[in-house]
Amino acid sequence: MKIVDVKGVSVEFGRRKILDNINFQLDRGEFLIIIGPNGAGKSTLLKAILGLIPFKGEILIFGKDIRKLSRKERERIGYVPQKFLHEREFPITVEELINLSIGKVERREEIVNNFLSLLGIEDLRKKLIGELSGGQLQRVFITRALVRSPEILIMDEPLSGIDISGEKTFYELVNFLHRELKISIILVSHDVTVVDRFADKVLCLNKRMVCFGKPREVLSEKSLESLYGKEMGIYKHKPCPEDGPCKLFVEDGDV
């Protein structure tokens, strides 16, 4: 079943075209990673999918126009924003923040406890969010997005400000959530190297669609050069021998 269906979507701000004729579909339970250079329109596309900005074309979520979804239907979509540093100053604990998101529902405490445990942050429940590290805060916002048991989880560059070890932990966590919860995931990333490892589909975006499909079928030196406007190299993946090469994506410089 097509859980997301984007048809001929374009976005303009004034006379400036941000997105031009975007078309793609996402099946239930699939993991899509969107890649592209800065200013490519990645965040704008997510905002259109969420129904937060006007657009031309059609976006169907659960088979229904996003602009006509009820509040209850919108609750089936979880969202982790690109930046949430401004919320650090708000004097609220982790538990209070998550409770605000889930509202008054039956078994609220049990649901919150389950997700805090699932994401490994049960010991943070009484901490103020301003006391958390970037990686901890990231998990809190993912938990906040998950407590309503969404069918789609949308994340806009959630690794901003996270170190390399935190990035590895994050992708392992998201892959686990994808497998265990069977939810559809749309994630914007700058890291091309993770696409083949985790994504069912990849969307290469630079105001227009450069490529879309299964990573191993559409990612090539040609498509990446077209996407980023510079020479790229792809070294084919093989199991890594102790003294041999692994797969690398190269933008500039030597390796």
N, C-alpha and C positions, 0 to 999 in steps of 0.2 A: 504494500500500500504506500502511495506517495504521501508522506507526512508534510513535506515542504515542496511546493511547486512554484517556481519563479518564472514568469513569462514576460519577456520583452520589457524588463524594468529599466527605466532611465530616471535619473535624478538631476535636476538643475537648480543651482542657487543663483538667482539673477540671470545673467547671460552665460554663466559658467556651467558647463556640463561636467558633472562629477561622475556619473555612471551612464553608460550607453548600451542599451539593448542587452541586458543580462538575462540569460536563460539557463536554468538548471533544476534538477529534481533530486530530492533526497528521500530514500525509502525509510520506513520505520526501522529503527535500531541501527542505522548507519552512522559512521563517524566521518564528518567532512572537515578538512582543514583548508582554510583560505589563506593563500600566500600572495605576496606582491610588495612592491617598494612603498616607501612612505608617500602618502598623497594619492595612493591608488584607488581610494574609495572603499576600502575594506570596512571601516567602522560605519561609513554611510550605508553600505549594503545591509549591515546588521540592523541598523536603526530602521531601515525600510522594512525588513523582515519582521521586526517587532511592532511595526505600525506607528512608529514615533515621528516620522517625517512624511511629507507628501511625496508621491512618486507617480510616474506614468507607467502603465503596464498593469500587470496583475500578479498578486502574491496570494497563493492559497495555502493555508495552514489547516491541517486536518480536513482538507477538501473544501474549506470555506474561506472567503475573502477576508484577509487579515483585518481590513477596516470594518468588518461587520461582526467580528468575534465579540461575544459577551464577556463580561468580567470573569465569570467562572471558567470560560474556555481559555481566556488569557492566562489563568492560573496554571494551566497545563504547560506553560512555557517558563523555564527558569533562565535567569540572566545574571551573568557575572560581568560587571563593567570593567572598562580598561583601567580606570584609576579610581581609587576610593580613599586616597590619603586625606581628603578633606574631612572624612568622617572620623578620623583618629581623635579629633579635638572634642568630639561629642562625649559627654560623661555617661557612658552606658557600658554594661558588661556584655560579654559574649552571649550569655544565656538570655539576657533581656533583648538584645538585638535580634536573635533568632526567634524568640517568642513573638516579637512584633511582626515578623514576616508570616508566621504560621497562623496567628490570630487565635480565636477561641474555637478549638475543635476538640472532639473527643480524643482521649488518650494523648493529649498534647505532650505531656511530660515524657511519656514512653517513646513517642516519635522523635522528639528532640534528643533524648538520651541515645537512641539507636543511631542517629546520624552523627552525633558527636563522637560516639565510639567508632563508627565506620570510618570516619576521617581522622581518627587518632587525636582528637583535641578535647576529650572529656575533662582533662585536668585544667583546661583553660576557662571553663564555664563561668567562673566568678571573677575573672580578670577583666579590667577595663580594656577596651579595644585599643586605646592609646598606648598600652603597655606591650602590645604584641609586636613580634618581628614581621617583616614583609611576608614570609612564607606562612606564618601562623594566621595572619590576617586574611591571606588568600584562601586558606582552608575554611575559615569562618564564613567568608562570603560564598564559597561553594556550598557549604552546609546550609546557609540561608536560602540559597536557590533550590536546594534539594528537598527541604522539609515538606513542601507541598506535593512531593512525588510527581514532578513534571515529566511529560513525555518527550520534551525537547529541552536540552540544556545549551544555551548560547553563551559563549565566552569571548570577550573582546580583548585580545592580547593580555591575558591574565598574568603573564610572566614579567611584566614591566617592573623593574627594580628587584628582581629575584636573582640570586647568584646561580652559578652553574650547577652546584650540587642540588640546590632547590629546584632547578628546572628538571633535572633527572627524576627527582622524587615526585614532582608534579605530574609529569607524563605517565609515570607508573601508576599514580593514583587515578588519573582520568581514564587510563586504559582499564583499570580494575572496575571503576564505576560503569564504564561502557559495557564490559562483559557481564558484570553481576546484576546491574539494574536494567539492562536491555533498553537503555534510552538512546534517542538520537542526539548526537552532539554536533554542534557547529562551532568551530574554534578558529579564531584569527591568530596567525603566528608569523614571526619573522624567520623562524628556524626551518629552513628547507630540509635539513637532515632528518627531522623526525617524521616527515610525511609518509615515507615508504614503510616505516616501522609501525605506525599506529592508524593511519587513515584508511578508510574504505574508499573514499573519493577525495580528490583534491580539486580546488578551483583556483586557477592562476588568474589574478585580477590586476589590471592596470587601466582603470576607468572602463575598460571593455574586457570581455572574456578572452584571455589568451589561450587557455585550454581548460578542459573539465573532463574528469573521468577517473578511472582507477590509476593510482600513481605510476605503476610500472608500465601502463599503456600510454600515458600522455606526457610524463616528465621526460624530457630529452634535452640535450645541449641546445638544440634549436629553440624549443619552447621557453627554456629558462633565459636564453639570450634575448629573446623577444620580450619576455616579461620584465627583465631588469635593465635592458639596454646596454649590456656589457657581456663580454665573453665569459662563458661558464664552462666548467668541465665536470663530467660525471664519471666516476670510476665505478664500474659494475660491482655489485655486492657479491661477495663470497664469504664463507666462514673464514674468520681472521686467523691465519697461522701466526705463530709467535713472532716470526720475522717478516711477515708478508703484509700486503696492503688490505685495508678495509675500504668501504665506500666513503668517498669524500665528495662534497660539493664545494667547488672553488670559485670565489668571486674575483678577488684580486690577489696579486702577489704570488709567491712561490710556496710550495709545500715540500 
